[in-house]
Amino acid sequence: MLVGKQSWLFENQPVIKATGVTGGPFEARGKISEDFDILHDELWMGEQSYEKAHKLLIEEAVDVALKKAELTEKEIQFFIGGDLINQITPTNFAARKFAIPYFGLFNACATSMEGLALASLIINHNGADYTITGAASHNAAAERQFRYPTEYGGQKPPTAQWTVTGAGYAIVGKQKNKEKLPKVTTATIGKVIDMGLTDPFNMGAAMAPAAADTIEAHFRDLNRKLEDYDLIVTGDLGKIGYNIAIDLLHQKGIMVDENNYKDCGLLIYSEEQEDVLAGASGAASSATVIYGHLLNEMKKGKYKKILCVATGALLSPMTVQQKESIPCIAHAVSIEFD
């Protein structure tokens, strides 16, 4: 059901049946490594290119989710996913393996919650029994496309972030027999926000206004307030964007603090991993933290209601070369677990 201008209320409350989360060697050294299902010890992962390794991360995450849910690909009606590479090639090739009817998405690092919102809408309106959705990124593949190959050794400013190597996928389905599973209850679809920033090494600052705009719209459309959630989490704003988002939300009267608001980009890596600079980024940042760490925390009883706001910078190498500003977006999905 449409509520307000840009939100959906899912009356039938689709559930997250199972998830699969994969990662690379850098993620294995991070703070939430125990929440990954599969971790690789090197970036090549036995493949001939980083892009093929990227595809493998997706395939493994989907396989893990299917195994946990005790389902086969033939029982899944739709595959919804995306990544950061040109024409979302790794996801396209992973979808080829499973031969599930496929929606390819690109909303940069906001793709994870865009996919969850659409998957839940389909389930809520009886468009399928099961969908699988997620997002992925690979550090070396993304660096090669958007910046310089890591072998180049180019210096980065402290505002830059570290692209997560990983994939997070979830199977969304109808609630059956009063299953005790995380429920997807609402979604707010963001608008493209462009504040004129042009620095591709400071995407956190560029994305923060989109996150604040979507959170405000979510509260307005659904008549909700900060106290309705145990936690609000953004996708990959990092240190810079996180602090800007706090300031912007305070200006809107939403008084978040470090106890009720966190950022996935600050949850993955440890303080000792200095190469991350301002924090984690990439389509896998929100996908791995939400589908791995945060859902596990919900199942342990730490959180009952969370608002997941995936953020994305909709730039490309071409737009950067043409000195364009960075349009950004954020999508919010609420997850509840009784």
BELMO-V15104 format. One line per field, one symbol per residue. phi: phi as a letter, one per 40 degrees, with the letter a starting at -180 (. if undefined). psi: psi as a letter, one per 40 degrees, with the letter a starting at -180 (. if undefined). burial: + if it has 9 or more other ideal C-beta (glycine too) atoms within 8 Angstrom, else -. Layout:
BEGIN
phi->???
psi->???
burial->???
END
This chain:
BEGIN
phi->.cbgcabbbcccfdbccabbbbabcccccccbdccccbbccaccfgbcaccccddcdcdcccdccccccfbbcccccabbaaabcdffddcdcccdccfcdbbcbbbfcccccdcccccccccdbgcacabbaiaaabdcccccccbbddccgccbccccbbccciabbbcbaccbffdcbdbcbaabccbcbbcgcbcccbcccccdccccccccccccccfbbdccbcabbccacgcccccccdccccccgbccaccbbbbdcbbcccccccccfchcahccdccccccbccccccccgcbbbbbbbcbacccadcccccgccbcbaabbbcbbac
psi->hhhadfihhgdegiihdiihhiiaddddeadfdeeidhhieiddfeieidddddddddddddddddddefiideehdihhiiaeihffdddddddddefhhhhhihfbeeddddddddddddddffeidhihiaiiihddddddddbiidddfiiiieeiihhhhiihiihhaihhffigihhhdiihhiihhheeieheefdddddddddddddddddddefiideeidhhhicfdadddddddddddddeeggiaedehihdeeddiidegdeebeaiaideddddddecdddddddeedidhihhghihhfiidddddefiihiiihhhhhhih.
burial->--++-+++++--++++++++++++++++++-++-++++++--+-+-+--+++++++++++++++++-++-+-+--++++++++++--++++++++--+-+-++++-++++++++++++++++++---+-++++++++++++++++----+--------+++++++++++++++-+-----+++++++++++++---+--+-++++++++++++++++++-++---+--+-++++++++++++-+++-+++---+-+---++++++++++---+--+++++++++++++++++++++++----+-+++++++++++---++-----++++++++++++-
END
